[in-house]
Amino acid sequence: MTDRLPSRADPALLIQLCQMLTDEGPLATNSLQTRLDSGDRTLHETVEYGEKLGFVSEHDGELKPSTEIMIEASAEDSDWSVERAFRRGIEQYEPYRTVIETISTNEPLPEVLAKQSIKKEITQEALEDAIESTVTERAVLLLLKTLHHAGLGSFVHGRKGYPTRVEVTDDFDQYCRTVITSRGQEAIQTARSGAPDSELDSITFSVEVDVSTSSPEEVAALVSRIQSVLRSHSE
């Protein structure tokens, strides 16, 4: 898989841009730089980043929110949150989603200053595996900042010998399980849509999840969800 990763984008600028689009409607792309305090390259890559995550779409020189999720995320009275929108964006953008799956299925996260953390070096390795190419430090830092804006952890610049990292929140593991389970569900849907009726009974799939640190209640919830998916596709 190859992809030119965004690297100079600014998640905070993307939020500001989406709020403008929600308040005012579609905007001419060539008018954005005069409206936002940003350099041309940063703005261009932020728009590209927003498109990859499913926040905005650009067509014929016009930019607009591309999903109802982002429109609702920018509304003050909405039940949706910006964090939720970023989480959906990570799931939609294949390189980021693959990194989440890789990190969650490897060994338990290391601790830095007694906090479980996703270190920059681990992220870079997973991201390079995901796109089968080398990546820049800026691209790695952008992914870490994306996790921060998704509410999955706190971004921390490395200093005094400690690595640059994201100190994960308590719900990071659950989010990873959700991403992996949704992959299994997509596999079922793809297989069923592409197979003749006579072959549906022979379709199989597998989902691998590390539950070594999970509580019995969490494991039971995961099994229940998988069983629910299977039942829904067997009816």
PEGI-V827903 format. One record per pair of residues at least 12 apart in sequence whose ideal C-beta (glycine too) atoms are under 6 Angstrom apart, sorted by the first residue. I is the first residue (numbers start at 1). J is the second residue. D is the distance in whole Angstrom. If there is no record, write none. Layout:
i->I j->J d->D
i->I j->J d->D
This chain:
i->1 j->131 d->6
i->2 j->131 d->6
i->3 j->95 d->5
i->3 j->131 d->5
i->5 j->135 d->6
i->5 j->139 d->4
i->6 j->45 d->5
i->6 j->48 d->5
i->6 j->49 d->4
i->7 j->136 d->5
i->7 j->138 d->4
i->7 j->139 d->4
i->7 j->142 d->6
i->8 j->41 d->6
i->8 j->42 d->5
i->8 j->45 d->4
i->9 j->45 d->4
i->9 j->46 d->4
i->9 j->49 d->3
i->9 j->142 d->6
i->10 j->42 d->6
i->10 j->46 d->5
i->11 j->145 d->6
i->11 j->146 d->6
i->11 j->149 d->4
i->13 j->38 d->6
i->13 j->46 d->5
i->14 j->46 d->5
i->14 j->50 d->5
i->15 j->82 d->6
i->18 j->55 d->6
i->18 j->70 d->5
i->18 j->74 d->5
i->19 j->74 d->5
i->21 j->64 d->6
i->21 j->65 d->5
i->22 j->71 d->6
i->22 j->74 d->4
i->26 j->62 d->5
i->26 j->64 d->4
i->27 j->63 d->5
i->29 j->61 d->5
i->29 j->63 d->5
i->52 j->93 d->5
i->53 j->89 d->3
i->53 j->93 d->5
i->54 j->67 d->6
i->54 j->89 d->6
i->54 j->92 d->5
i->55 j->70 d->5
i->69 j->85 d->5
i->69 j->88 d->6
i->70 j->85 d->6
i->73 j->85 d->4
i->83 j->150 d->6
i->83 j->151 d->4
i->86 j->149 d->5
i->86 j->150 d->4
i->87 j->150 d->5
i->91 j->179 d->6
i->95 j->130 d->5
i->95 j->131 d->5
i->98 j->130 d->4
i->99 j->126 d->4
i->99 j->127 d->5
i->99 j->130 d->6
i->100 j->176 d->6
i->100 j->179 d->5
i->101 j->180 d->6
i->102 j->126 d->4
i->103 j->126 d->6
i->104 j->176 d->3
i->105 j->210 d->6
i->112 j->162 d->6
i->112 j->165 d->6
i->115 j->167 d->4
i->116 j->168 d->5
i->117 j->165 d->4
i->117 j->167 d->5
i->118 j->166 d->5
i->119 j->163 d->5
i->119 j->165 d->5
i->120 j->140 d->6
i->120 j->163 d->6
i->120 j->164 d->4
i->123 j->140 d->5
i->123 j->143 d->6
i->124 j->140 d->5
i->144 j->166 d->5
i->147 j->166 d->5
i->152 j->169 d->6
i->152 j->172 d->5
i->153 j->166 d->4
i->153 j->167 d->5
i->153 j->168 d->4
i->153 j->169 d->6
i->154 j->167 d->5
i->177 j->222 d->6
i->180 j->209 d->6
i->181 j->225 d->6
i->184 j->205 d->6
i->184 j->207 d->4
i->185 j->229 d->5
i->187 j->205 d->5
i->188 j->205 d->6
i->188 j->233 d->5
i->191 j->203 d->5
